[in-house]
Amino acid sequence: MTDSPALPSPPLPPGCTERALTADDLDAAYFVYSSAQLEDSGVIALERADIEADWSRPSMDLAADTRGVLRDGRLVGAVEVARRGTRAEGAVHPHARGHGVGSWLAAWAESRSLALGSGSVGQTVPRGSAGHRLLAARGYRDGWTSWVLELPPGATVPDRALPDGYSLRNATSDADRHGAHEVIETAFGEWSDRTGETYDEWAAGTVRRPGFEDWNLRVAVLGDEVVGACFTVVDERACGFVDQVAVAREHRGRGLAQALLADGFAGAAAHGAVRSELSTDSRTGALDLYRRVGMRVAATWVHLVHDHHDEPLSR
C-alpha cells in the first residue's frame, strides 16, 4: 500500500450514510447488484454465491475494500475494490439513482485504488447502462469489450474426439486442482493487463465456492499432466455457465478446447441446466471460436478504466 493521499469525494446525498460492508450485508448487497443488472441488461448475471466467494478471497478486507451507502437504514448502493486495486464492482439500486450515490461510490473506489498503489481502476458494466454513462462522464476510457454468449434452445456444442493419449476427468485430487489453476493462470496471463491470482485466490471462486461439486471442475490430461481445464456451474436460472476454460499453449490446435466446452455444457445439463452460456472478451480473440460452435451473442458489456495520473486536483 502506498502513502498516496485520498482523493476528494463528492458529498453523500442528503439522508444517506456510508460504512464498510460486513458479512451480514451479503443478502442486501446481492439485492442491490442483481436489481441493477436486471434494470440495465434485462438479466441477472451473478449469484449470491459469487459475492460470497469474492468476499472470501484471502486478499479481500471487507472493512477496507468495501463501502455501502444506506438510506433510512437500507442498503441502496455498494462498491468493492479488488485485485490489488485494479478492479471495482459497484452498483446503485434503480430506485436510488439520480441523487449522486453512484458518483460517491465511484469516487470512493478511485481513492481506494490509488491508496492500494494501483495506477488505474476499471469496472465492467452493461453497454449503454446508467453505470456506463456515469463512468464515461467521469472520464473513464474504453478498456475492452465483453460478450455473454448463449447456445440457441435445443442446440449443443458438437462433441470433439480427443487425440490419442488425452482424457477428461473430474479434478478431485490436489494435484489436478493445482494443475488446473496453473493452466488457467498461464493462459489468462497471456493478456498483458491481467493481474494473476494465487491458488488460494482462485480456489475461493472455484473449488471452495459455495455449492461446489466435483463435476464443476474438469481437466484434460495427457498421462498425469493437466493440459486443459474447464470450470462450469449451474446458476439460479438453471443455466449452465462455463466460467473458465483454458488449454496450455503447447496443446492447442488439437480440439481440446471444444472437447472441454462440450463436456462442461453436457455436465451442466446432466445437473439440471436448461440453458448454456459463457462470457469472453476482446482480449482473448476467442469470440469467433465460440461462434463457430454455434453460440451467439446475448449481451455486450464494456470495461471502462480510470487512470489515476489523469486525476484532477479537485472535483
C-alpha positions as a Markdown table, in Angstrom:
| # | Residue | x | y | z |
|---|---|---|---|---|
| 1 | Met | 0.0 | 0.0 | 0.0 |
| 2 | Thr | 1.3 | 3.5 | -0.8 |
| 3 | Asp | 1.0 | 6.7 | 1.2 |
| 4 | Ser | -0.9 | 8.4 | -1.6 |
| 5 | Pro | -3.5 | 10.9 | -0.2 |
| 6 | Ala | -7.1 | 10.1 | -0.5 |
| 7 | Leu | -8.9 | 11.8 | -3.4 |
| 8 | Pro | -11.6 | 14.3 | -2.6 |
| 9 | Ser | -15.1 | 12.8 | -2.9 |
| 10 | Pro | -18.5 | 14.5 | -3.6 |
| 11 | Pro | -20.8 | 14.7 | -0.7 |
| 12 | Leu | -23.3 | 12.0 | 0.1 |
| 13 | Pro | -26.9 | 12.7 | -0.9 |
| 14 | Pro | -29.0 | 14.2 | 2.0 |
| 15 | Gly | -30.3 | 11.5 | 4.2 |
| 16 | Cys | -27.7 | 8.9 | 3.3 |
| 17 | Thr | -24.9 | 7.4 | 5.4 |
| 18 | Glu | -21.9 | 5.2 | 4.4 |
| 19 | Arg | -20.0 | 2.4 | 6.1 |
| 20 | Ala | -17.9 | -0.6 | 5.3 |
| 21 | Leu | -19.9 | -3.7 | 4.3 |
| 22 | Thr | -19.9 | -6.8 | 6.6 |
| 23 | Ala | -20.7 | -10.4 | 6.0 |
| 24 | Asp | -24.2 | -9.6 | 7.3 |
| 25 | Asp | -24.8 | -7.4 | 4.3 |
| 26 | Leu | -24.4 | -10.3 | 1.8 |
| 27 | Asp | -28.1 | -10.6 | 1.0 |
| 28 | Ala | -28.7 | -6.8 | 0.8 |
| 29 | Ala | -25.6 | -6.4 | -1.4 |
| 30 | Tyr | -26.9 | -9.2 | -3.7 |
| 31 | Phe | -30.3 | -7.4 | -3.9 |
| 32 | Val | -28.6 | -4.2 | -5.0 |
| 33 | Tyr | -26.3 | -5.7 | -7.5 |
| 34 | Ser | -28.9 | -8.0 | -9.0 |
| 35 | Ser | -31.6 | -5.3 | -9.2 |
| 36 | Ala | -29.2 | -3.0 | -11.0 |
| 37 | Gln | -28.2 | -5.7 | -13.5 |
| 38 | Leu | -31.8 | -6.6 | -14.2 |
| 39 | Glu | -32.6 | -2.9 | -14.8 |
| 40 | Asp | -29.6 | -2.3 | -17.0 |
| 41 | Ser | -29.4 | -5.5 | -19.1 |
| 42 | Gly | -32.6 | -7.5 | -18.6 |
| 43 | Val | -30.8 | -10.4 | -16.9 |
| 44 | Ile | -29.2 | -11.1 | -13.6 |
| 45 | Ala | -25.6 | -12.2 | -14.4 |
| 46 | Leu | -24.5 | -13.1 | -10.9 |
| 47 | Glu | -25.5 | -15.3 | -7.9 |
| 48 | Arg | -25.3 | -14.7 | -4.2 |
| 49 | Ala | -22.6 | -17.4 | -4.2 |
| 50 | Asp | -20.5 | -15.2 | -6.5 |
| 51 | Ile | -20.4 | -12.4 | -4.0 |
| 52 | Glu | -19.8 | -14.8 | -1.1 |
| 53 | Ala | -16.9 | -16.3 | -3.0 |
| 54 | Asp | -15.4 | -12.9 | -3.8 |
| 55 | Trp | -15.7 | -11.8 | -0.2 |
| 56 | Ser | -13.9 | -14.9 | 1.0 |
| 57 | Arg | -10.8 | -14.3 | -1.1 |
| 58 | Pro | -7.7 | -14.0 | 1.2 |
| 59 | Ser | -6.9 | -10.6 | -0.3 |
| 60 | Met | -10.4 | -9.2 | 0.4 |
| 61 | Asp | -10.6 | -6.9 | 3.5 |
| 62 | Leu | -14.2 | -6.0 | 3.8 |
| 63 | Ala | -13.5 | -3.2 | 6.3 |
| 64 | Ala | -11.0 | -1.5 | 4.0 |
| 65 | Asp | -12.1 | -2.6 | 0.5 |
| 66 | Thr | -15.8 | -2.1 | 0.5 |
| 67 | Arg | -18.4 | 0.6 | 1.1 |
| 68 | Gly | -22.1 | 0.7 | 1.3 |
| 69 | Val | -24.5 | 3.7 | 1.1 |
| 70 | Leu | -27.6 | 3.5 | 3.2 |
| 71 | Arg | -30.8 | 5.4 | 3.2 |
| 72 | Asp | -33.3 | 5.0 | 6.0 |
| 73 | Gly | -31.2 | 2.1 | 7.2 |
| 74 | Arg | -31.4 | 0.2 | 3.9 |
| 75 | Leu | -28.5 | -0.5 | 1.6 |
| 76 | Val | -29.1 | 1.4 | -1.7 |
| 77 | Gly | -25.6 | 1.3 | -3.2 |
| 78 | Ala | -22.4 | -0.8 | -2.8 |
| 79 | Val | -18.9 | -1.0 | -4.1 |
| 80 | Glu | -15.8 | -3.2 | -3.6 |
| 81 | Val | -12.3 | -2.8 | -4.9 |
| 82 | Ala | -10.2 | -5.9 | -5.5 |
| 83 | Arg | -7.2 | -7.4 | -7.4 |
| 84 | Arg | -4.7 | -5.1 | -5.8 |
| 85 | Gly | -6.8 | -2.1 | -6.6 |
| 86 | Thr | -7.2 | -2.7 | -10.3 |
| 87 | Arg | -10.9 | -3.7 | -10.3 |
| 88 | Ala | -14.0 | -2.3 | -8.8 |
| 89 | Glu | -17.6 | -3.6 | -8.7 |
| 90 | Gly | -20.3 | -1.2 | -7.8 |
| 91 | Ala | -24.0 | -0.7 | -8.2 |
| 92 | Val | -26.9 | 1.5 | -7.2 |
| 93 | His | -30.4 | 0.2 | -6.8 |
| 94 | Pro | -32.5 | 1.6 | -9.6 |
| 95 | His | -34.9 | 3.4 | -7.1 |
| 96 | Ala | -32.0 | 5.3 | -5.6 |
| 97 | Arg | -30.4 | 6.6 | -8.8 |
| 98 | Gly | -30.2 | 10.2 | -9.9 |
| 99 | His | -29.2 | 11.6 | -6.5 |
| 100 | Gly | -25.4 | 11.2 | -6.5 |
| 101 | Val | -24.9 | 7.8 | -4.9 |
| 102 | Gly | -23.1 | 6.4 | -7.9 |
| 103 | Ser | -20.8 | 9.3 | -8.1 |
| 104 | Trp | -19.9 | 9.0 | -4.5 |
| 105 | Leu | -19.2 | 5.2 | -4.9 |
| 106 | Ala | -17.1 | 5.7 | -8.0 |
| 107 | Ala | -15.0 | 8.4 | -6.3 |
| 108 | Trp | -14.5 | 6.2 | -3.2 |
| 109 | Ala | -13.4 | 3.3 | -5.5 |
| 110 | Glu | -10.9 | 5.6 | -7.3 |
| 111 | Ser | -9.5 | 6.8 | -4.0 |
| 112 | Arg | -9.2 | 3.2 | -2.5 |
| 113 | Ser | -7.5 | 2.0 | -5.7 |
| 114 | Leu | -5.0 | 4.8 | -5.5 |
| 115 | Ala | -4.3 | 4.1 | -1.9 |
| 116 | Leu | -3.6 | 0.5 | -2.8 |
| 117 | Gly | -0.9 | 1.6 | -5.2 |
| 118 | Ser | -2.6 | 0.8 | -8.4 |
| 119 | Gly | -2.2 | 3.1 | -11.4 |
| 120 | Ser | -5.8 | 2.6 | -12.6 |
| 121 | Val | -9.1 | 1.0 | -11.7 |
| 122 | Gly | -11.7 | -0.4 | -14.0 |
| 123 | Gln | -15.2 | -1.7 | -13.9 |
| 124 | Thr | -17.2 | -3.9 | -16.4 |
| 125 | Val | -20.7 | -2.6 | -17.0 |
| 126 | Pro | -23.6 | -3.3 | -19.5 |
| 127 | Arg | -23.1 | -1.3 | -22.6 |
| 128 | Gly | -25.3 | 1.8 | -22.6 |
| 129 | Ser | -26.3 | 1.4 | -18.9 |
| 130 | Ala | -26.5 | 4.0 | -16.2 |
| 131 | Gly | -23.1 | 2.8 | -14.9 |
| 132 | His | -21.6 | 3.2 | -18.4 |
| 133 | Arg | -22.9 | 6.7 | -18.7 |
| 134 | Leu | -21.7 | 7.7 | -15.2 |
| 135 | Leu | -18.2 | 6.3 | -15.7 |
| 136 | Ala | -17.8 | 7.8 | -19.1 |
| 137 | Ala | -18.8 | 11.2 | -17.8 |
| 138 | Arg | -16.1 | 10.8 | -15.1 |
| 139 | Gly | -13.5 | 10.4 | -17.9 |
| 140 | Tyr | -13.1 | 6.7 | -17.9 |
| 141 | Arg | -11.5 | 5.3 | -21.1 |
| 142 | Asp | -12.6 | 2.2 | -23.0 |
| 143 | Gly | -10.7 | -0.9 | -21.9 |
| 144 | Trp | -12.2 | -3.9 | -23.6 |
| 145 | Thr | -15.5 | -5.3 | -24.8 |
| 146 | Ser | -17.0 | -8.4 | -23.1 |
| 147 | Trp | -19.8 | -10.6 | -24.5 |
| 148 | Val | -22.2 | -13.1 | -23.0 |
| 149 | Leu | -22.8 | -15.9 | -25.5 |
| 150 | Glu | -25.5 | -18.5 | -25.4 |
| 151 | Leu | -26.4 | -21.6 | -27.3 |
| 152 | Pro | -29.8 | -21.4 | -29.1 |
| 153 | Pro | -32.5 | -23.5 | -27.4 |
| 154 | Gly | -32.0 | -27.2 | -28.1 |
| 155 | Ala | -28.5 | -26.7 | -29.5 |
| 156 | Thr | -25.4 | -28.3 | -28.2 |
| 157 | Val | -21.7 | -27.8 | -28.8 |
| 158 | Pro | -20.6 | -30.6 | -31.2 |
| 159 | Asp | -18.6 | -33.3 | -29.5 |
| 160 | Arg | -14.9 | -33.3 | -30.4 |
| 161 | Ala | -13.0 | -36.6 | -30.2 |
| 162 | Leu | -9.9 | -36.4 | -28.0 |
| 163 | Pro | -6.5 | -37.1 | -29.6 |
| 164 | Asp | -4.8 | -40.3 | -28.7 |
| 165 | Gly | -3.4 | -40.3 | -25.2 |
| 166 | Tyr | -5.7 | -37.5 | -23.8 |
| 167 | Ser | -8.6 | -38.0 | -21.4 |
| 168 | Leu | -11.0 | -35.9 | -19.3 |
| 169 | Arg | -11.7 | -36.4 | -15.6 |
| 170 | Asn | -13.0 | -34.6 | -12.5 |
| 171 | Ala | -10.3 | -32.6 | -10.8 |
| 172 | Thr | -10.7 | -34.3 | -7.4 |
| 173 | Ser | -7.0 | -34.5 | -6.4 |
| 174 | Asp | -4.9 | -31.6 | -5.1 |
| 175 | Ala | -2.5 | -32.3 | -8.0 |
| 176 | Asp | -5.3 | -31.9 | -10.6 |
| 177 | Arg | -6.7 | -28.8 | -8.9 |
| 178 | His | -3.3 | -27.1 | -8.7 |
| 179 | Gly | -2.6 | -28.2 | -12.3 |
| 180 | Ala | -5.9 | -26.6 | -13.4 |
| 181 | His | -5.0 | -23.4 | -11.7 |
| 182 | Glu | -1.6 | -23.3 | -13.4 |
| 183 | Val | -3.1 | -23.9 | -16.8 |
| 184 | Ile | -5.8 | -21.3 | -16.4 |
| 185 | Glu | -3.4 | -18.7 | -14.9 |
| 186 | Thr | -0.8 | -19.2 | -17.5 |
| 187 | Ala | -3.3 | -19.0 | -20.3 |
| 188 | Phe | -5.1 | -16.0 | -18.9 |
| 189 | Gly | -1.7 | -14.4 | -18.1 |
| 190 | Glu | -1.2 | -14.0 | -21.9 |
| 191 | Trp | -3.5 | -11.0 | -21.5 |
| 192 | Ser | -0.9 | -8.2 | -20.9 |
| 193 | Asp | -3.1 | -6.2 | -18.5 |
| 194 | Arg | -4.4 | -9.1 | -16.3 |
| 195 | Thr | -3.2 | -9.4 | -12.7 |
| 196 | Gly | -2.6 | -13.0 | -11.7 |
| 197 | Glu | -4.2 | -14.9 | -8.9 |
| 198 | Thr | -2.6 | -17.2 | -6.3 |
| 199 | Tyr | -4.0 | -20.6 | -5.9 |
| 200 | Asp | -6.0 | -19.6 | -2.7 |
| 201 | Glu | -7.4 | -16.6 | -4.5 |
| 202 | Trp | -8.5 | -18.7 | -7.5 |
| 203 | Ala | -9.8 | -21.5 | -5.3 |
| 204 | Ala | -12.1 | -19.1 | -3.4 |
| 205 | Gly | -14.1 | -18.7 | -6.6 |
| 206 | Thr | -13.9 | -22.3 | -7.9 |
| 207 | Val | -13.2 | -25.4 | -5.7 |
| 208 | Arg | -14.1 | -23.5 | -2.5 |
| 209 | Arg | -17.0 | -21.7 | -4.0 |
| 210 | Pro | -20.3 | -22.3 | -2.1 |
| 211 | Gly | -22.1 | -25.3 | -3.5 |
| 212 | Phe | -19.0 | -26.7 | -5.4 |
| 213 | Glu | -19.2 | -30.3 | -6.6 |
| 214 | Asp | -16.5 | -32.4 | -8.2 |
| 215 | Trp | -18.1 | -32.3 | -11.6 |
| 216 | Asn | -17.8 | -28.5 | -11.7 |
| 217 | Leu | -14.1 | -28.6 | -12.4 |
| 218 | Arg | -13.0 | -30.9 | -15.3 |
| 219 | Val | -9.4 | -31.3 | -16.6 |
| 220 | Ala | -7.9 | -32.6 | -19.8 |
| 221 | Val | -4.9 | -34.7 | -19.1 |
| 222 | Leu | -2.1 | -36.3 | -21.0 |
| 223 | Gly | -0.9 | -39.1 | -18.8 |
| 224 | Asp | -1.0 | -37.4 | -15.4 |
| 225 | Glu | -0.2 | -33.9 | -16.7 |
| 226 | Val | -3.0 | -31.4 | -16.7 |
| 227 | Val | -3.1 | -29.6 | -20.0 |
| 228 | Gly | -6.6 | -28.1 | -20.0 |
| 229 | Ala | -9.3 | -27.2 | -17.6 |
| 230 | Cys | -13.0 | -26.1 | -17.6 |
| 231 | Phe | -15.0 | -24.8 | -14.6 |
| 232 | Thr | -18.7 | -24.8 | -15.1 |
| 233 | Val | -21.6 | -24.0 | -12.7 |
| 234 | Val | -25.4 | -24.3 | -12.9 |
| 235 | Asp | -26.8 | -21.0 | -11.7 |
| 236 | Glu | -30.1 | -20.0 | -10.1 |
| 237 | Arg | -31.6 | -19.6 | -13.6 |
| 238 | Ala | -30.9 | -23.3 | -14.4 |
| 239 | Cys | -28.2 | -22.0 | -16.8 |
| 240 | Gly | -25.0 | -24.0 | -17.3 |
| 241 | Phe | -22.3 | -21.3 | -17.3 |
| 242 | Val | -18.8 | -22.1 | -18.3 |
| 243 | Asp | -16.9 | -19.7 | -16.1 |
| 244 | Gln | -13.3 | -20.6 | -17.1 |
| 245 | Val | -11.9 | -22.7 | -19.9 |
| 246 | Ala | -8.2 | -22.9 | -20.9 |
| 247 | Val | -5.7 | -25.1 | -22.7 |
| 248 | Ala | -1.9 | -25.0 | -22.3 |
| 249 | Arg | -0.3 | -23.3 | -25.3 |
| 250 | Glu | 1.7 | -26.3 | -26.5 |
| 251 | His | -1.5 | -28.4 | -26.6 |
| 252 | Arg | -3.7 | -26.0 | -28.6 |
| 253 | Gly | -5.0 | -26.7 | -32.1 |
| 254 | Arg | -6.0 | -30.3 | -31.2 |
| 255 | Gly | -9.6 | -29.8 | -30.4 |
| 256 | Leu | -9.2 | -29.8 | -26.6 |
| 257 | Ala | -11.0 | -26.5 | -26.0 |
| 258 | Gln | -14.0 | -27.7 | -27.9 |
| 259 | Ala | -14.0 | -31.0 | -26.2 |
| 260 | Leu | -13.8 | -29.3 | -22.7 |
| 261 | Leu | -16.6 | -26.9 | -23.7 |
| 262 | Ala | -18.9 | -29.7 | -24.9 |
| 263 | Asp | -18.1 | -31.7 | -21.8 |
| 264 | Gly | -18.8 | -28.7 | -19.5 |
| 265 | Phe | -22.2 | -28.0 | -21.0 |
| 266 | Ala | -23.1 | -31.6 | -21.0 |
| 267 | Gly | -22.2 | -31.9 | -17.4 |
| 268 | Ala | -24.3 | -28.9 | -16.6 |
| 269 | Ala | -27.3 | -30.3 | -18.5 |
| 270 | Ala | -26.9 | -33.6 | -16.5 |
| 271 | His | -27.2 | -31.5 | -13.3 |
| 272 | Gly | -30.4 | -29.6 | -14.3 |
| 273 | Ala | -29.3 | -26.9 | -16.7 |
| 274 | Val | -31.7 | -25.9 | -19.4 |
| 275 | Arg | -29.6 | -23.1 | -20.9 |
| 276 | Ser | -25.9 | -22.8 | -21.8 |
| 277 | Glu | -23.8 | -19.6 | -21.6 |
| 278 | Leu | -20.3 | -18.3 | -21.2 |
| 279 | Ser | -18.5 | -15.0 | -21.5 |
| 280 | Thr | -15.4 | -13.9 | -23.3 |
| 281 | Asp | -13.8 | -10.5 | -24.1 |
| 282 | Ser | -11.9 | -8.8 | -26.9 |
| 283 | Arg | -8.5 | -9.6 | -25.2 |
| 284 | Thr | -8.8 | -13.3 | -25.8 |
| 285 | Gly | -9.6 | -13.4 | -29.5 |
| 286 | Ala | -12.0 | -16.3 | -28.8 |
| 287 | Leu | -15.3 | -14.8 | -30.0 |
| 288 | Asp | -15.1 | -16.4 | -33.4 |
| 289 | Leu | -14.3 | -19.8 | -31.9 |
| 290 | Tyr | -17.5 | -19.8 | -29.9 |
| 291 | Arg | -19.5 | -18.6 | -32.8 |
| 292 | Arg | -18.2 | -21.4 | -34.9 |
| 293 | Val | -19.5 | -24.0 | -32.4 |
| 294 | Gly | -23.0 | -22.4 | -32.7 |
| 295 | Met | -23.0 | -19.8 | -29.9 |
| 296 | Arg | -24.5 | -16.4 | -30.3 |
| 297 | Val | -24.0 | -13.0 | -28.6 |
| 298 | Ala | -26.7 | -12.4 | -26.0 |
| 299 | Ala | -25.4 | -9.3 | -24.2 |
| 300 | Thr | -22.5 | -6.9 | -24.6 |
| 301 | Trp | -20.6 | -5.3 | -21.7 |
| 302 | Val | -17.7 | -2.8 | -21.7 |
| 303 | His | -14.8 | -2.5 | -19.3 |
| 304 | Leu | -14.0 | 1.1 | -18.5 |
| 305 | Val | -10.8 | 2.3 | -16.9 |
| 306 | His | -9.8 | 5.3 | -14.8 |
| 307 | Asp | -6.1 | 6.3 | -15.0 |
| 308 | His | -5.1 | 7.9 | -11.7 |
| 309 | His | -2.4 | 10.0 | -13.3 |
| 310 | Asp | -5.2 | 11.9 | -15.1 |
| 311 | Glu | -7.0 | 12.6 | -11.8 |
| 312 | Pro | -7.8 | 16.3 | -11.4 |
| 313 | Leu | -6.6 | 18.1 | -8.2 |
| 314 | Ser | -10.2 | 18.9 | -7.2 |
| 315 | Arg | -13.7 | 17.9 | -8.1 |
